[in-house]
């Protein structure tokens, strides 16, 4: 919608006048959320007039000005997380691109430099200086102008590429020059790293592996502590809400506690995303450390105390050592970026006043002895978000999920029940089959078929098919509790079974919810989408960006900050306009004249009366071997007929004998004048 940009600008200006700091991304998301919530007022296919713009801005500013609002803080958290994550990653990309561009420029100068022969001392000196500059920039050493750093680079440079080799270097092709310089820079840096390891050099090189391990341990410790704290808090919210819901005078989950639980779920999802990244980085760091130690031990075994060794043995190892070190530098940048994102999240750790009272939590804990299913045991289990060694082949089956939904679900965990329904067993064998849908068909492996193309898979069959918990839709939340309990977010239990519907997998919190979803999954999902329209913070938390693409925070952040990435956002494209906008079939043999049609019919009728006739089809033509004979023109300047005039003859008549002697006779003479 073209008017959205104008709405966003006016909204930011209005909020600034009221003392509210609102980013363009947050304003754009709020405007799209209001449009989704009120499609009858703001039609997507209708342009916004001045009255619509004023109304939309008023509604958005009113929502953004709310105080102590958990749902608004959830939206702010989503925008802040994606913005900081996108910014940190872009900063790393911009720094890497700047360094690569600097190296490419210097390399281009090296390749394009032309000398006047072997005796061109000034040209060879300039070439040597440029190669040294490339080696210094490629190594990433700050302050390479220092004398100690310069001596180390020159010494390693001379040992690999003496000055006398410059004469041969200038005779190479440009591609060979570039390849040799890149390989030379890696080998030189590897030599400096080895000298640093044995205590004979390494000036200006920081201890990247040690710093990387320190920062990584700091990130892991912070994430682990906050993850445990927020997980325990979500468990308290779940237990308290379930206890209040079971009271005789309950009218559903308390809206305030429900919104606070949603906020904590979003905060926990951000922590889980960072923890997934941290685990992947830790695995890479372990592999890099192992490779670094192996290469270093191999170099020490080869070199030892010898003064000279074969370059075929050590040069590949120096190259590998430099590459491992560069990977460690990149990992350090990634870890620092995640620490920056985690630091930005601290603003939203206590961004609203919690209404979760201690006495409500105590009452729920007292009721826990009689109703142990008030609390989700899976949620309290720290291993639920990571592959557990308790499962066989857990690493292969569970994998790594984006939302940290890689849970080991205890078999003794009771499903969370709601209201006066009967408590269901945790396994399929103990489930009351009387509550199963009558229309479902059962297979020998436990698969059940419901209405609308849905089918229920057992957890074992689902895992054997190669699926893991990260593939569950709605971020593993139960669709029934979202639809039936006013957008309450409770984790589903895949151990009860997994419903496959329209190519997606869903799990429910209770057996009764599972049975109802199997009967009417499309109705349940429609209600989930309706709740997401009214509560836009659920769109990104439940991963419904494909259904509501205009309300995707990641897309809005990328569109808002995409021009500041340092990358070329242009592309070469072309378009062609059709001659006829509407496709039409043109029959070249069509004839509108009836007399022409009659004449054609007479010709065809006459052909049928001929004694000799033949018909050749495409098949016979392609199957037969035919030849074509042409008449070569005569070797003359012209091949025309006799040159003659085309004017008609002029007839003239003359009369003679009218004058003279009487003896002359009168006559008429006819003449033809050409």
C-alpha positions as CSV (number, residue, x, y, z in Angstrom):
1,X,0.0,0.0,0.0
2,X,1.5,3.3,-1.2
3,X,0.2,5.3,1.8
4,X,2.0,3.2,4.4
5,X,5.3,5.2,4.0
6,X,3.5,8.4,4.6
7,X,1.6,6.9,7.6
8,X,4.9,5.7,9.1
9,X,6.6,9.1,8.7
10,X,3.6,10.9,10.2
11,X,3.4,8.4,13.0
12,X,7.0,8.7,14.0
13,X,6.7,12.5,14.0
14,X,3.5,12.4,16.1
15,X,5.1,10.0,18.6
16,X,8.2,12.2,18.8
17,X,6.0,15.2,19.6
18,X,4.4,13.2,22.5
19,X,7.8,12.2,23.8
20,X,7.8,8.7,22.5
21,X,10.8,7.2,20.7
22,X,9.5,5.0,18.0
23,X,11.5,3.5,15.2
24,X,10.3,3.4,11.6
25,X,10.3,-0.4,11.8
26,X,8.0,-0.5,14.9
27,X,5.7,2.1,13.3
28,X,5.5,0.2,10.1
29,X,4.7,-3.1,12.0
30,X,2.0,-1.4,14.1
31,X,0.4,0.1,11.0
32,X,0.3,-3.2,9.2
33,X,-1.0,-4.9,12.4
34,X,-3.9,-2.4,12.6
35,X,-4.7,-2.9,8.9
36,X,-4.8,-6.7,9.5
37,X,-7.0,-6.3,12.5
38,X,-9.5,-4.1,10.8
39,X,-9.8,-5.2,7.2
40,X,-13.3,-3.8,6.9
41,X,-12.0,-0.3,7.7
42,X,-8.7,-0.4,5.8
43,X,-9.1,-2.5,2.7
44,X,-5.7,-3.6,1.3
45,X,-6.8,-3.0,-2.3
46,X,-8.1,0.5,-1.6
47,X,-5.8,3.5,-1.4
48,X,-5.8,5.4,1.8
49,X,-7.4,8.9,1.8
50,X,-6.7,11.6,4.2
51,X,-9.4,10.5,6.6
52,X,-8.1,6.9,6.6
53,X,-4.6,8.1,7.2
54,X,-5.6,10.2,10.2
55,X,-7.7,7.4,11.7
56,X,-4.9,4.9,11.2
57,X,-2.3,7.2,12.8
58,X,-4.6,7.8,15.7
59,X,-5.1,4.1,16.4
60,X,-1.4,3.3,16.1
61,X,-0.2,6.2,18.3
62,X,-2.8,5.2,20.9
63,X,-1.4,1.7,21.0
64,X,2.2,2.8,21.0
65,X,1.5,5.2,23.9
66,X,0.3,2.5,26.2
67,X,2.0,2.2,29.5
68,X,2.8,-1.1,31.3
69,X,1.5,-3.2,28.4
70,X,3.0,-6.7,28.0
71,X,1.7,-7.2,24.5
72,X,3.2,-3.9,23.3
73,X,6.5,-4.8,25.0
74,X,6.4,-8.1,23.1
75,X,6.2,-6.3,19.8
76,X,9.0,-3.9,20.9
77,X,11.1,-7.0,21.9
78,X,10.6,-8.6,18.5
79,X,11.5,-5.4,16.6
80,X,14.5,-4.7,18.9
81,X,15.9,-8.3,18.6
82,X,15.6,-8.5,14.8
83,X,17.0,-5.0,14.4
84,X,20.1,-5.6,16.6
85,X,20.6,-9.0,15.1
86,X,20.4,-7.6,11.6
87,X,22.6,-4.7,12.5
88,X,25.3,-6.7,14.2
89,X,25.5,-9.2,11.2
90,X,25.6,-6.3,8.8
91,X,28.5,-4.6,10.7
92,X,30.5,-7.9,10.4
93,X,29.7,-8.1,6.7
94,X,30.6,-4.5,6.1
95,X,33.9,-4.8,7.9
96,X,34.7,-8.0,5.9
97,X,33.7,-6.3,2.6
98,X,35.8,-3.2,3.4
99,X,38.9,-5.4,4.1
100,X,38.3,-7.5,1.0
101,X,37.9,-4.3,-1.1
102,X,41.2,-2.9,0.2
103,X,42.9,-6.2,-0.6
104,X,41.4,-6.3,-4.1
105,X,42.5,-2.8,-4.8
106,X,46.1,-3.4,-3.8
107,X,46.1,-6.7,-5.7
108,X,44.8,-4.9,-8.8
109,X,47.7,-2.4,-8.5
110,X,50.1,-5.3,-8.2
111,X,48.8,-7.1,-11.2
112,X,48.5,-4.0,-13.4
113,X,52.0,-2.7,-12.6
114,X,54.3,-3.0,-15.6
115,X,58.1,-2.8,-15.5
116,X,60.5,-1.9,-18.3
117,X,62.6,-5.0,-17.9
118,X,64.9,-6.7,-15.5
119,X,67.0,-3.5,-15.1
120,X,64.0,-1.4,-14.0
121,X,65.1,-1.0,-10.4
122,X,62.4,1.6,-9.5
123,X,59.6,-0.5,-11.0
124,X,60.7,-3.7,-9.1
125,X,61.0,-1.7,-5.9
126,X,57.5,-0.3,-6.3
127,X,56.2,-3.8,-6.9
128,X,57.9,-5.1,-3.8
129,X,56.4,-2.3,-1.7
130,X,52.9,-3.1,-3.0
131,X,53.3,-6.8,-2.2
132,X,54.4,-5.9,1.3
133,X,51.4,-3.7,1.7
134,X,49.1,-6.5,0.6
135,X,50.6,-8.9,3.1
136,X,50.2,-6.5,5.9
137,X,46.6,-5.7,5.1
138,X,45.7,-9.3,4.5
139,X,47.1,-10.4,7.9
140,X,44.7,-7.9,9.6
141,X,47.5,-6.5,11.8
142,X,46.8,-3.0,13.1
143,X,49.8,-0.7,13.2
144,X,51.9,-2.6,10.7
145,X,54.0,0.5,10.3
146,X,55.7,-0.5,13.6
147,X,59.3,-1.5,13.1
148,X,59.0,-4.9,14.8
149,X,55.9,-5.9,12.7
150,X,57.6,-4.7,9.5
151,X,60.7,-6.7,10.2
152,X,58.7,-9.9,10.8
153,X,56.7,-9.5,7.6
154,X,59.8,-8.7,5.5
155,X,61.7,-11.7,7.0
156,X,58.9,-14.1,6.2
157,X,58.4,-12.5,2.8
158,X,62.1,-12.9,1.9
159,X,62.2,-16.5,3.1
160,X,59.3,-17.4,0.8
161,X,59.7,-15.0,-2.1
162,X,63.2,-13.5,-2.5
163,X,63.7,-10.3,-4.4
164,X,65.3,-12.1,-7.3
165,X,61.9,-13.8,-8.0
166,X,60.3,-10.5,-8.9
167,X,61.9,-10.7,-12.4
168,X,60.1,-14.0,-13.0
169,X,56.9,-12.8,-11.4
170,X,56.5,-9.8,-13.8
171,X,56.5,-12.2,-16.8
172,X,53.5,-14.2,-15.5
173,X,49.9,-13.8,-16.6
174,X,47.6,-11.6,-14.5
175,X,45.6,-14.6,-13.2
176,X,48.8,-16.4,-12.2
177,X,50.1,-13.3,-10.4
178,X,46.9,-12.9,-8.4
179,X,46.9,-16.6,-7.4
180,X,50.6,-16.5,-6.3
181,X,50.0,-13.3,-4.2
182,X,47.1,-14.8,-2.4
183,X,49.0,-18.0,-1.6
184,X,52.0,-16.0,-0.6
185,X,50.0,-13.9,1.9
186,X,48.6,-17.0,3.6
187,X,52.0,-18.7,3.8
188,X,53.6,-15.6,5.3
189,X,50.9,-15.2,7.9
190,X,51.3,-18.9,8.8
191,X,55.0,-18.4,9.3
192,X,54.4,-15.5,11.6
193,X,51.8,-17.6,13.6
194,X,54.3,-20.4,14.0
195,X,57.0,-18.0,15.1
196,X,54.6,-16.6,17.7
197,X,53.8,-20.1,18.9
198,X,57.5,-21.0,19.5
199,X,58.1,-17.6,21.1
200,X,60.3,-16.1,18.4
201,X,57.9,-13.5,16.9
202,X,54.3,-12.7,16.4
203,X,54.4,-9.0,17.1
204,X,51.0,-7.3,16.7
205,X,49.1,-10.6,16.6
206,X,46.5,-10.9,19.4
207,X,45.8,-14.2,21.0
208,X,42.6,-14.8,19.1
209,X,41.9,-18.4,20.2
210,X,42.2,-17.6,23.9
211,X,40.0,-14.5,23.5
212,X,37.5,-16.5,21.5
213,X,37.2,-19.1,24.2
214,X,36.9,-16.5,26.9
215,X,34.1,-14.6,25.0
216,X,32.3,-17.8,24.1
217,X,32.3,-19.1,27.7
218,X,30.9,-15.7,28.8
219,X,28.2,-16.0,26.2
220,X,27.3,-19.6,27.2
221,X,27.2,-18.7,30.9
222,X,24.9,-15.7,30.4
223,X,22.6,-17.6,28.1
224,X,22.4,-20.6,30.4
225,X,21.6,-18.5,33.5
226,X,18.9,-16.4,31.7
227,X,17.5,-19.4,30.0
228,X,17.0,-21.3,33.3
229,X,15.5,-18.2,34.9
230,X,13.0,-17.5,32.2
231,X,12.1,-21.1,31.9
232,X,11.3,-21.3,35.6
233,X,9.3,-18.1,35.3
234,X,7.3,-19.6,32.3
235,X,6.6,-22.7,34.4
236,X,5.2,-20.5,37.2
237,X,3.0,-18.7,34.8
238,X,1.7,-21.9,33.4
239,X,1.1,-23.5,36.8
240,X,-0.8,-20.4,38.1
241,X,-2.9,-19.9,35.0
242,X,-3.9,-23.5,35.0
243,X,-4.8,-23.4,38.7
244,X,-6.9,-20.2,38.2
245,X,-8.6,-21.8,35.2
246,X,-9.7,-24.8,37.2
247,X,-11.5,-22.7,39.8
248,X,-15.3,-23.0,39.8
249,X,-15.8,-19.3,39.0
250,X,-13.2,-19.2,36.3
251,X,-14.0,-17.3,33.1
252,X,-10.9,-18.4,31.3
253,X,-7.2,-17.5,31.6
254,X,-6.5,-14.1,33.1
255,X,-5.8,-11.7,30.1
256,X,-3.0,-9.9,32.0
257,X,-1.1,-13.1,33.0
258,X,-1.7,-14.6,29.5
259,X,-0.1,-11.5,27.9
260,X,2.8,-11.6,30.3
261,X,3.3,-15.3,29.6
262,X,3.4,-14.5,25.8
263,X,6.0,-11.9,26.5
264,X,8.2,-14.3,28.5
265,X,7.7,-16.9,25.7
266,X,9.0,-14.4,23.2
267,X,12.0,-13.5,25.4
268,X,12.7,-17.2,25.8
269,X,12.5,-17.8,22.1
270,X,15.1,-15.0,21.5
271,X,17.4,-16.7,24.1
272,X,16.9,-20.1,22.4
273,X,17.8,-18.6,19.0
274,X,21.0,-17.2,20.5
275,X,21.7,-20.4,22.3
276,X,21.4,-22.3,19.0
277,X,23.9,-20.0,17.4
278,X,26.1,-20.3,20.4
279,X,26.1,-24.1,20.2
280,X,26.9,-24.0,16.5
281,X,29.8,-21.6,17.2
282,X,31.0,-23.8,20.0
283,X,31.1,-26.8,17.7
284,X,33.0,-24.8,15.1
285,X,35.4,-23.5,17.7
286,X,36.1,-27.0,18.9
287,X,36.8,-28.2,15.4
288,X,39.0,-25.2,14.7
289,X,41.0,-25.7,17.9
290,X,41.5,-29.3,17.1
291,X,42.7,-28.5,13.6
292,X,45.0,-25.7,14.9
293,X,46.6,-28.1,17.4
294,X,47.1,-30.8,14.8
295,X,48.7,-28.4,12.3
296,X,50.9,-26.9,14.9
297,X,52.1,-30.3,16.2
298,X,52.8,-31.4,12.6
299,X,54.9,-28.3,12.0
300,X,56.9,-28.8,15.2
301,X,57.5,-32.4,14.3
302,X,58.7,-31.4,10.8
303,X,60.8,-28.4,11.7
304,X,62.0,-29.2,15.2
305,X,65.5,-27.8,15.6
306,X,66.4,-28.0,11.9
307,X,67.4,-24.8,10.2
308,X,66.0,-25.7,6.8
309,X,63.2,-27.9,5.6
310,X,61.5,-28.8,2.3
311,X,59.0,-26.2,1.3
312,X,56.7,-28.9,-0.1
313,X,56.2,-30.2,3.4
314,X,55.8,-26.9,5.4
315,X,54.1,-24.5,3.0
316,X,50.8,-26.4,2.9
317,X,50.8,-26.5,6.7
318,X,51.5,-22.8,7.0
319,X,48.7,-22.2,4.6
320,X,46.3,-24.4,6.7
321,X,47.4,-22.7,9.9
322,X,46.6,-19.3,8.5
323,X,43.2,-20.4,7.3
324,X,42.3,-21.9,10.7
325,X,43.4,-18.6,12.4
326,X,41.2,-16.6,10.0
327,X,38.2,-18.8,10.8
328,X,38.8,-18.2,14.5
329,X,38.8,-14.4,13.9
330,X,35.5,-14.7,12.1
331,X,34.1,-16.8,14.9
332,X,35.2,-14.2,17.4
333,X,33.3,-11.5,15.5
334,X,30.2,-13.7,15.5
335,X,30.5,-14.3,19.3
336,X,30.9,-10.6,19.9
337,X,27.8,-9.9,17.8
338,X,25.7,-12.4,19.8
339,X,26.9,-10.8,23.0
340,X,25.8,-7.4,21.7
341,X,22.3,-8.8,20.8
342,X,22.1,-10.4,24.3
343,X,23.0,-7.1,25.9
344,X,20.3,-5.3,23.9
345,X,17.7,-7.8,25.2
346,X,18.4,-6.8,28.9
347,X,16.3,-3.7,28.3
348,X,13.2,-6.0,27.9
349,X,13.9,-8.3,30.8
350,X,11.8,-6.2,33.2
351,X,10.0,-3.9,30.8
352,X,6.6,-4.2,32.6
353,X,5.2,-4.7,36.1
354,X,4.5,-8.3,36.6
355,X,1.1,-9.2,38.0
356,X,2.2,-12.7,39.0
357,X,1.7,-12.5,42.7
358,X,3.7,-14.7,45.2
359,X,0.5,-15.9,46.9
360,X,-1.0,-17.0,43.6
361,X,2.1,-19.0,42.9
362,X,2.1,-20.5,46.4
363,X,-1.6,-21.5,46.0
364,X,-0.8,-23.2,42.7
365,X,2.1,-25.0,44.3
366,X,-0.1,-26.3,47.1
367,X,-2.6,-27.5,44.5
368,X,0.2,-29.2,42.6
369,X,0.2,-32.1,45.1
370,X,-3.4,-32.9,44.2
371,X,-3.1,-32.0,40.5
372,X,0.4,-32.7,39.3
373,X,-0.6,-31.9,35.8
374,X,-0.8,-28.1,36.6
375,X,2.8,-27.7,35.6
376,X,4.4,-28.8,32.3
377,X,7.2,-31.0,33.4
378,X,8.8,-30.7,29.9
379,X,9.0,-27.0,30.4
380,X,11.0,-27.3,33.6
381,X,13.4,-29.7,32.0
382,X,16.4,-27.8,30.8
383,X,17.2,-30.5,28.3
384,X,14.0,-30.1,26.4
385,X,15.5,-27.4,24.2
386,X,18.6,-29.4,23.3
387,X,19.3,-32.9,22.0
388,X,19.5,-35.3,24.9
389,X,21.9,-38.2,25.3
390,X,19.0,-40.2,26.8
391,X,17.6,-40.8,23.3
392,X,19.2,-43.2,21.0
393,X,20.7,-41.4,18.0
394,X,19.4,-38.1,19.4
395,X,21.8,-36.0,17.4
396,X,20.6,-37.5,14.1
397,X,16.9,-37.6,15.0
398,X,16.4,-34.4,16.8
399,X,18.9,-32.1,15.0
400,X,19.0,-28.4,15.8
401,X,15.8,-26.3,15.7
402,X,15.5,-22.5,15.3
403,X,13.3,-22.1,18.3
404,X,15.1,-24.4,20.7
405,X,12.3,-27.0,20.5
406,X,14.6,-30.0,20.7
407,X,13.1,-31.5,23.8
408,X,13.6,-34.7,25.5
409,X,10.0,-35.4,26.7
410,X,9.9,-37.5,29.8
411,X,7.6,-40.5,29.6
412,X,6.3,-39.8,33.1
413,X,5.2,-36.3,32.1
414,X,1.5,-35.8,32.5
415,X,-0.3,-33.7,29.9
416,X,-1.7,-30.4,31.0
417,X,-5.5,-30.7,31.3
418,X,-8.0,-27.9,31.3
419,X,-11.4,-27.7,33.1
420,X,-13.3,-30.7,34.3
421,X,-12.2,-33.1,31.6
422,X,-10.7,-36.4,32.5
423,X,-7.0,-36.6,32.8
424,X,-5.6,-38.6,29.9
425,X,-2.7,-40.9,30.0
426,X,0.7,-39.9,28.6
427,X,1.0,-42.9,26.2
428,X,-1.2,-43.9,23.3
429,X,-1.8,-47.3,24.8
430,X,-3.6,-45.9,27.9
431,X,-5.7,-43.4,26.0
432,X,-9.5,-43.8,26.2
433,X,-10.5,-44.8,22.6
434,X,-14.0,-43.7,23.2
435,X,-13.0,-40.1,22.7
436,X,-11.4,-40.8,19.4
437,X,-13.2,-39.4,16.3
438,X,-15.5,-42.0,14.8
439,X,-14.5,-41.0,11.3
440,X,-10.8,-41.7,11.9
441,X,-9.3,-44.9,10.4
442,X,-6.5,-46.8,12.1
443,X,-3.5,-48.5,10.6
444,X,-1.3,-51.2,12.0
445,X,1.5,-48.7,12.9
446,X,-0.9,-46.5,15.0
447,X,-1.6,-43.9,12.3
448,X,-5.2,-42.5,12.4
449,X,-6.9,-40.5,9.7
450,X,-9.3,-37.6,10.5
451,X,-11.4,-35.2,8.6
452,X,-10.1,-32.8,6.1
453,X,-7.1,-34.8,5.2
454,X,-5.5,-34.8,8.6
455,X,-3.8,-37.8,10.1
456,X,-2.3,-38.6,13.5
457,X,1.1,-40.2,13.6
458,X,2.6,-41.8,16.7
459,X,5.8,-40.1,18.0
460,X,7.9,-43.1,17.2
461,X,6.7,-43.3,13.6
462,X,7.1,-39.6,13.1
463,X,10.7,-39.7,14.3
464,X,11.5,-42.7,12.3
465,X,10.4,-40.8,9.2
466,X,13.4,-38.4,9.8
467,X,11.5,-35.6,11.5
468,X,12.6,-33.7,14.6
469,X,10.9,-31.3,17.0
470,X,12.2,-28.2,15.1
471,X,9.8,-29.1,12.2
472,X,6.7,-28.6,14.4
473,X,4.5,-25.7,13.3
474,X,3.4,-22.9,15.5
475,X,6.8,-23.0,17.3
476,X,5.6,-26.2,19.0
477,X,2.7,-24.5,20.8
478,X,-0.6,-26.3,21.1
479,X,-3.1,-24.9,18.5
480,X,-6.1,-26.0,20.6
481,X,-5.2,-23.9,23.6
482,X,-4.5,-20.9,21.3
483,X,-7.9,-21.3,19.6
484,X,-10.0,-22.4,22.6
485,X,-8.3,-20.6,25.5
486,X,-8.0,-17.1,24.2
487,X,-4.5,-17.3,22.7
488,X,-2.9,-19.1,25.7
489,X,0.5,-20.4,24.7
490,X,1.2,-23.9,26.1
491,X,3.7,-26.3,24.6
492,X,2.3,-29.3,22.8
493,X,3.4,-32.8,23.7
494,X,4.6,-34.8,20.7
495,X,4.6,-38.0,22.8
496,X,0.8,-38.0,22.6
497,X,1.0,-37.9,18.8
498,X,1.8,-35.6,15.9
499,X,-1.0,-34.4,13.5
500,X,0.0,-33.9,9.9
501,X,-2.3,-31.4,8.1
502,X,-1.7,-29.7,4.8
503,X,2.0,-30.6,4.9
504,X,2.6,-29.2,8.4
505,X,3.0,-31.0,11.8
506,X,1.2,-30.0,15.0
507,X,1.2,-31.3,18.5
508,X,-1.3,-30.7,21.3
509,X,-1.1,-30.3,25.1
510,X,-3.8,-32.9,26.0
511,X,-5.3,-36.0,24.5
512,X,-8.7,-34.4,24.3
513,X,-7.3,-31.4,22.4
514,X,-5.5,-33.9,20.1
515,X,-8.7,-35.7,19.3
516,X,-10.6,-32.5,18.6
517,X,-7.9,-31.2,16.4
518,X,-7.9,-34.4,14.4
519,X,-11.6,-33.9,13.7
520,X,-11.6,-30.2,12.8
521,X,-8.0,-29.1,12.3
522,X,-9.0,-26.5,9.6
523,X,-11.4,-24.8,12.0
524,X,-8.8,-24.7,14.8
525,X,-6.2,-23.1,12.5
526,X,-8.7,-20.5,11.3
527,X,-9.3,-19.5,14.9
528,X,-5.5,-19.4,15.5
529,X,-5.2,-17.0,12.5
530,X,-8.0,-14.9,13.9
531,X,-6.2,-14.6,17.2
532,X,-3.0,-13.6,15.4
533,X,-4.9,-10.8,13.6
534,X,-6.1,-9.4,16.9
535,X,-2.8,-10.0,18.7
536,X,0.0,-9.1,16.1
537,X,2.8,-10.2,18.5
538,X,1.7,-13.8,17.9
539,X,2.5,-13.6,14.2
540,X,6.3,-13.8,14.6
541,X,6.2,-15.9,17.8
542,X,4.1,-18.6,16.1
543,X,6.0,-18.2,12.8
544,X,3.0,-17.2,10.7
545,X,5.0,-14.8,8.5
546,X,4.0,-16.8,5.4
547,X,0.4,-16.3,6.1
548,X,0.8,-12.6,7.1
549,X,3.9,-11.5,5.0
550,X,3.2,-7.8,5.5
551,X,3.6,-8.2,9.3
552,X,6.9,-10.0,9.2
553,X,9.3,-8.2,11.5
554,X,12.4,-9.6,9.8
555,X,11.2,-8.4,6.4
556,X,10.4,-5.0,7.8
557,X,13.8,-4.7,9.4
558,X,15.6,-5.9,6.3
559,X,13.6,-3.4,4.2
560,X,14.4,-0.5,6.6
561,X,18.1,-1.2,7.1
562,X,18.8,-3.0,3.9
563,X,20.2,0.2,2.2
564,X,22.8,0.5,5.0
565,X,24.5,-2.9,4.5
566,X,27.2,-1.6,2.1
567,X,26.1,-4.1,-0.5
568,X,24.9,-3.2,-4.0
569,X,21.2,-3.4,-3.9
570,X,20.8,-2.9,-7.7
571,X,20.4,-5.6,-10.2
572,X,20.2,-5.8,-14.0
573,X,16.7,-6.6,-15.2
574,X,14.7,-6.0,-18.3
575,X,11.1,-6.1,-19.3
576,X,9.2,-6.5,-22.6
577,X,5.7,-5.3,-23.4
578,X,3.6,-7.6,-25.5
579,X,2.2,-6.3,-28.7
580,X,-1.2,-7.6,-27.9
581,X,-2.2,-7.4,-24.3
582,X,-4.9,-10.1,-24.8
583,X,-3.7,-13.3,-26.3
584,X,-5.6,-14.1,-29.5
585,X,-5.4,-16.9,-32.0
586,X,-4.8,-15.7,-35.6
587,X,-5.7,-18.2,-38.3
588,X,-3.7,-17.3,-41.5
589,X,-6.0,-19.4,-43.6
590,X,-9.2,-17.5,-42.5
591,X,-11.2,-16.0,-45.3
592,X,-14.1,-13.6,-44.8
593,X,-15.1,-13.3,-48.4
594,X,-17.8,-15.8,-49.3
595,X,-17.0,-15.5,-53.1
596,X,-13.4,-16.4,-52.3
597,X,-14.6,-19.4,-50.3
598,X,-16.8,-20.5,-53.1
599,X,-13.9,-20.1,-55.6
600,X,-11.7,-22.2,-53.3
601,X,-14.4,-24.8,-53.0
602,X,-14.7,-25.0,-56.8
603,X,-10.9,-25.4,-57.2
604,X,-10.9,-28.3,-54.6
605,X,-13.9,-29.9,-56.3
606,X,-12.1,-29.7,-59.7
607,X,-9.0,-31.3,-58.2
608,X,-11.0,-34.3,-57.1
609,X,-12.0,-34.9,-60.8
610,X,-8.4,-35.1,-62.0
611,X,-7.1,-38.4,-63.1
612,X,-3.6,-38.2,-61.6
613,X,-3.4,-36.9,-58.0
614,X,-1.3,-37.7,-55.0
615,X,-1.2,-36.7,-51.3
616,X,2.0,-36.6,-49.1
617,X,1.8,-36.3,-45.3
618,X,4.4,-35.1,-42.8
619,X,5.1,-38.7,-41.9
620,X,5.7,-39.9,-45.4
621,X,7.7,-36.7,-46.2
622,X,10.0,-37.1,-43.2
623,X,10.4,-40.8,-43.8
624,X,11.3,-40.6,-47.4
625,X,14.6,-39.5,-48.8
626,X,13.9,-36.6,-51.2
627,X,16.1,-34.3,-53.1
628,X,15.7,-30.8,-54.4
629,X,17.0,-29.7,-57.8
630,X,17.5,-26.1,-58.7
631,X,18.4,-24.4,-62.0
632,X,21.6,-22.5,-62.0
633,X,21.3,-19.1,-63.6
634,X,23.2,-18.4,-66.8
635,X,26.4,-16.4,-66.5
636,X,25.1,-13.2,-68.0
637,X,24.7,-9.7,-66.8
638,X,20.9,-9.8,-67.4
639,X,18.3,-12.6,-67.7
640,X,15.5,-10.5,-69.3
641,X,13.5,-10.8,-72.5
642,X,14.1,-8.7,-75.7
643,X,14.2,-5.0,-75.1
644,X,11.4,-3.4,-77.0
645,X,9.2,-0.3,-76.9
646,X,5.6,-0.5,-75.8
647,X,4.1,2.6,-77.6
648,X,1.4,1.7,-80.1
649,X,1.9,2.6,-83.9
650,X,0.3,5.8,-85.2
651,X,-1.7,5.5,-88.5
652,X,-1.4,8.4,-91.0
653,X,-3.3,8.7,-94.3
654,X,-2.2,11.0,-97.2
655,X,-4.3,11.8,-100.4
656,X,-2.3,12.2,-103.7
657,X,-3.4,13.3,-107.3
658,X,-5.4,16.3,-106.2
659,X,-3.1,18.8,-108.0
660,X,-1.1,18.9,-111.2
661,X,-2.0,17.6,-114.6
662,X,-5.4,16.4,-115.4
663,X,-4.0,13.1,-116.4
664,X,-3.0,12.2,-112.7
665,X,-5.2,9.8,-110.8
666,X,-6.4,10.4,-107.3
667,X,-5.2,7.9,-104.6
668,X,-4.9,7.5,-100.8
669,X,-1.5,6.5,-99.2
670,X,-1.7,4.9,-95.7
671,X,1.4,5.1,-93.5
672,X,2.3,3.6,-90.0
673,X,4.5,5.8,-87.9
674,X,6.4,4.0,-85.0
